[in-house]
Amino acid sequence: MAPRPRTAGSKDLPPNLYRKTDKRNGVTYYTYRDPMTGRSFGLGTDKAAAIREAHAANAHFSPASLAQRMQGGQPFRAWCDEYRRIIDERDIAASTRRNLGMRINRLTELFGERDIRDISTREVAEYLGGLAKEGKAQMSRAMRSLLSDMFAEAIAAGWTDANPVQVTKAARVKIQRARLSLELWQAIYDRAKQPWLQRAMEIALLTGQRRDDIAGMLFKDVVDDHLQVIQSKTGQRLRISTAVRLDCIGLDLGTVVQRCRDNVLSKHLVHHARRVSRAMPGQPIMLDTLSKAFADARDAAMADLGLSYPMPPSFHEMRSLAARLHSAEGRDAQALLGHKSSKMTDLYRDSRGTEWIEVA
């Protein structure tokens, strides 16, 4: 975790030490922020004592000296460069490679010039635990998986002899986001102000595809009565029949494609029909614009229905709803969603208690 930028009032202090003056009584307090976990520790009002404490704490995180490196130390930063080359040789999606790259950058900032052999299980556990305490359990699990693989590859390459990540515990992820019901979907659809949002919602429910892939769909992708999709996340190549239909909403994909053909010339199925700010007619909808429009319509629909969720369903939840609806009508949801594993599809089919169970 990189140190916070120094303010003008903290530049006379060592790294990770910060001051704060209580406006009520004018007393200045000093706080040390752990660069690994982000936790803060109060050091009282004695500036000299706080500086001594900070110097002592910083020594624990100091980079390996040149002498240590000449004696055979292997800087973690250097291994990160090697690991990037390993990642480049793997057959993974471009989006996955980008996400891994950003996570490696964070780890490089965290451990930097530290000898890879000196990184302890306790340090790794504190870092991962810090993420979990911040409510980032998914990120903690992702970073644990990445670190474990990095150390496994480092062992194979002879950079180190142990994997300090193996004995750490993965953070528990408590699923909080609410599933989307068909009733709420219909209410959101009715509240959608933009025609392009309705088209996107129709496509999402009929095809079960992700927001990124829906925003990138082109008219030329419709070939021989099939919508061809190359999933940006997985690279899966799907041919979805335009005859695919959901009786529960009374729509088929071919009809929706025709609805997308309005009086505006555009390559994209989901596009602006008029100028909005800097967006011109025919241009594709930006992902953030799509998410925000959906959220606005969702909030209005939830108010209409008297619903309240700590984490209301996002646009992505239409993928789960599509899996459940198509399964109920007898279609192969796994093939439609492009999952290689049936277990992943089962996760999407889980309604998390939003649907009634019929009992004879």
N, C-alpha and C positions, 0 to 999 in steps of 0.2 A: 504494500500500500504506500503510494508516494506521499511524502509530507505535504501538508497544505501550503499554499503560497504564503510567503512571509509578508505580513503587513508592515507598514512603516514603523509602527510601535513595537514590533518584535524583532527587528533586524539586529539588535544588539544582543539577542539571546541565541544560544546554540540551537541546532536543528531539533524540532519536535517539542520545544518548550514554548509555551504561550502565556501571555499575561492578560488579565481581564480586571478592569477597575469597576468596582461596585459604585454606581452613580449615587446610591443613597447615602453612603458614608465616605466615599473617596478612597476606600482601602483597595489596594492592588493584590490580586491573588495570582499564583503561578500554577500552571497545569502542564503535565507531560503527556503527550499523546504517543502511544505505542505504534510505531510505523508498520508493524505486522498485522495487528488485530484492530487498530483504530480506537482501542479503549483509552480513556483519559484517566489520569491519576492526579489528584490534588496534591500540591507541594507546599501549601501554605503561603505566607506573605513575605518570607525572608528570601530576597532575590539571590544573594550569594549562595545560600544553601540550596536553593532550587537549581541554580546553574551547576553546582557540584553534582547534584543528583542526576541532572540531565546528561552531563558529560559521562558519568559512570554508566548510565543506561545506554547511551549512544555507542559506547565502546563495545557493547554486546552485539551491536548490529554493524559494526565497522567493516569495510571491505578488507579482504585479505591483502597484506602488504606485498610489495614486489619481491621481497626476500622469500616470503612464504610461497609465492607462486613459482619462484625459481627453484624451490625445493621440491617441486612436483605437484603443487596445488592445481586443481582443475576448477576454474571459475564457472559458476552456474550459468553466467551470461554466455560464455563460450559454448557450453553444452546446448543452450537454447538455439544458437545458430546451427549447430549440428542437427538438432531435432527438427528444425524447420525443413531441412533438406530431406529428412526421413518422411515428414508429412507430405512434401511435394511429390514423393514417389508413390504415395498411396492412392488408390482409386476411390476418392471421395468427392462429393459435390463441391462446387466452387464456394457456395454459401457456408458449408461446414468448414472448409479451409480458411475462409475469412474469419469465422468465429473463433477457430482455434488460434489463429494468428493474434487476435486481440487478447485472448486469454494468456497466451505466451508472453505478450508484452507486459501484462500485469505481473506475471511471475518474475519476469526479468527485473522489473522495478523493485519487486519485493526482496529478492535474494541477490541480485546484481553480481558483484565480484566474489561473493562468498564461495569458498571451496565446496563443491557439490558433496564431498564426503563428510563435511561438517554439519550439514543440514540435518537437524534431529527430528525425531517423531514428535517431540513436544512442540517444536516450532510449527510444524505442519498442522498439528492438531489445534493449536491456538489460532492459527490463521483460518482454518476451516470452521472452527467453532465461532470465531468472530463474525464470519459471514452469516452463519446460521442465526446468531443472536440478533443480527440486523434485519432478520426476516427474509434472508436470501438463501433459503435452504436448497433450492434448485441450483443456484449458482455454486453453492458449497459442494454439492454432489458432482457438478460438472468439473470444478477445479480439482476435486479429489481424483476423479477418473483421469483427468489430463496429467496431473502430477505423478500418479501411479504408473501411467504408461511411459512418461518421460524417464522416470527412474529405472523402469524395466529395460528400456532401450539403452540407458546409460550403463547398466550392468552388462548387457550383451556386448556393448562397445568397449568395455574395460575402463570406463571412467570412474566407476564406484563399485563397491562390493555389496551394498545393502539398499533396500528400498524402504525408507522410513514411513512411507504412506500405507503400506500393506496392513499394519495393525491398527490404523486409525478407523474410527467408526464413521460410516456415511450418515449425513444429517437426515433426519426424518422429514419427509415432505408431507405437510398437511394440506390436502386439496381444499381450497376455499372457494374457488370461482364456481358460480352457479351454472348449471346446465341450462340450455335454451330449450323451452318447450315449444310445441307447434302453436299453441295458443298465443304465447308471447311473440313468436316469430310473425304471426299474422298481424298482431297489433303493431309491431314495429314496422312491418311492410305498409300498413295503412297510414302510419305516421310519417313515412319517408317523404320528404318534400321534393327530392330530386328523382327524376325518372331513372337516371343512371344508377342510383342506389337500389331501386326496385329491381333493375335488370341484374345487378350484381348479386342481390339476395336470391333471385330466382336461379341464377347459374350456380350459386353456392349450394343451394339445396338439391338441385337436380344432379349436379356432378360431384359434390363432396370435395371439391378442390380447395386449396389454400388461397388466402387473400392475394398473395403475390402472383400466383399463377392466373387467377381470375383477371386481375388488373392487366396482365400481359397478353390476354387472349386476343387473337387477330381473326378477322373474317377469312383470311386465306388458310387458317388452321382447320376450317371446315372442308373436308375432302371426302367425296363419295358418301355423303350422309353420315359422316363421323366427325366429331370434334377431336382433333389430335392435340394432346397435351404432353409436354416434356416437363415433368415436375422440377422446379428450380431447386428444391431441397434435396431430393433423392436421385434425380436423373431418370426416374421411371418414365417410360414412354407408354402413354395410354391412348386408345382410340375409343371414344365414348359415342355410342350411337345417338344420333339426334332424335331417335324414336323413344329414348329412355323417358319414362313418364312417372310422375307421382300422382296417384289418384287422389290422395288426401288434399292436394292443392289444385287439382284439375289442370295440370300443365305438363307439356313435354318440352324437351330441349329444343326441338326444331322450331316450335312456336316462339320460344324466347329469343332464339337467334334472329328470327324475322322481326321481332319487336325491337331488337338492337339496331335494325336498319331504319333509321329515321331520315329526316330530310337534310342531315348534315353528313358531308363526305368525311369518312374516317376509316382508318385501318383497324381500329380497336372496337371490340364488341361493347366494352364499357367505356364511354367517352363523354366529354362535355358537349352539350347541345347548344350552348350559348357562351358568350364570353363572361368569365368570372375572374375578377382581378387580373392577373397576368395570364391566366389559362384561356386559350383560344378555342373556339368551337372545333370539335374533332379530335382534340388532344386527349390522351389517356388521363385517367383519374390518378392522382398521386396517392400512395398508400396511406399516408397520414390523413389526407382529405377523406378517403373512404372510411377509415376507422372513426374519425370524428363525426362524420355524418351519421354513421350507424349508431354511435353512442348517443348522439342528440335525439335521434328517433327512438332509441331504446329507452332513454330516461323518460321521454314523454309517454311512451306506451306503458311503462311500469307505473307511472303516476295514474294513468287511466284505469289500470287494473288493480291499483292499490297494492302493488308488490314492492318489496324492499329487500335487497341482498347486500351483504357486506362487500362482496365482489361480484357485481352483475356480469352476465355473460357478454363476452366480446364477439367481434365478427367471426373469429376462429371457431366459436362454439357451433356455428352452422355446419361445420364439418362433422361434429358428433351427431347433431340432429339428423343430418343426411344419412349417416350410417344407420341410425335407429329406424328411420322411416323406410329406407330401401330394404333393410332386413325384414321389417314387418310386412312389406309387400312382396317378399320372396326373392329379392335380388342378392347377389354376392357383394356385400359391402366391402370386403377385403380387396377384391379386384378393383372396385370403383375408386376406393381411396388410394390404391397403389401401395398398400402395405405388403412387405415381404413376410411379416409375422402375423399370425392370427391373434396372438396375444395383444398386439398393439391395437388391432381392430376391436377386440373385446373391451379395451379401455375406452374407446370412443363410443361403443354401444352402451356403456354403463351410464344410466340416466342420473345417478347420484341422488336418487329419491325424488326426482321432479315429476315422475310419472306414476299413475295408479297401476297397481297390479290386479289384473282381473282374476277373480276367484269364482268358480262355478257354484 
